[in-house]
Amino acid sequence: MHEITRTTTRTDRGAAGTAARRRSGGAGGRGGPPGRRDSRRPGVAPVRRPDSTPGGATALRPGPHTATRPNGGGGPARRAAAVSRTAALAAVQRERDRLPHYWFAHRLLLTLSGQRPVHTLLGHALPDAYDQLIALAPRAPLRPAAGCAAPVVRRCGEYRPRHGVIEAFARIASADRLSALAFRLELGADARWRCAAVDLGPLVT
């Protein structure tokens, strides 16, 4: 009787131990949270975090809101600065072209290069100057060479010997050629400037 009781007690204890191991996540059980693997055991590869580099430094992975900079693109700021500079230069040129000597330099160039007829300067030139333009316009002395771009006013200087008089000197560029254009402006009683004389200088370069 005592032998049967001891055998039953050992059997109950073994069953209870197995159940306890299952509840605690032992090797023989499937229930409960998984146990932590020991990387120091032989034959078990160490667990590496996906956001770590082999040297132990944390690797920066771009997220959905990470901004990236294109290689060599300069970015929107550089493009905006370029547009701003272009707009500023255009504004300066518009202000310059409103000056009397620049305004006439452009109109005289258009006429003497054959781009506009001489009568577009009618009312902007005194009789003697207009006669000069009628004689010069058919020859189009400032016409560009074949295949070259239209000439432009590179620079126009002025000298005012007295009030109401401007003596101007313009440099006309066409490809690698530089020409000279001199003219005189006089201010009329109606407060309008008119061309009083025109002179085409020799080829500068």
Buried (B, 14 or more C-beta within 10 A) or exposed (E): EEEEEEEEEEEEEEEEEEEEEBEEBEEEBEEEEEEEEEEEEEEEEEEEEEEEEEEEEEEEEEEEEEEEEEEEEEEEEEEEEEEEEEEEEEEEEEEEEEBBBBBBBBBBBBBBBBBBEBEEBEEBBBEEBBEBBEEBBEEEBBBBEEEEEEBEBEEBEBEEEEEEBBBBBBBBBBEEBBBBBEBBBBBEEEEEBBBBBBEBEEEEE
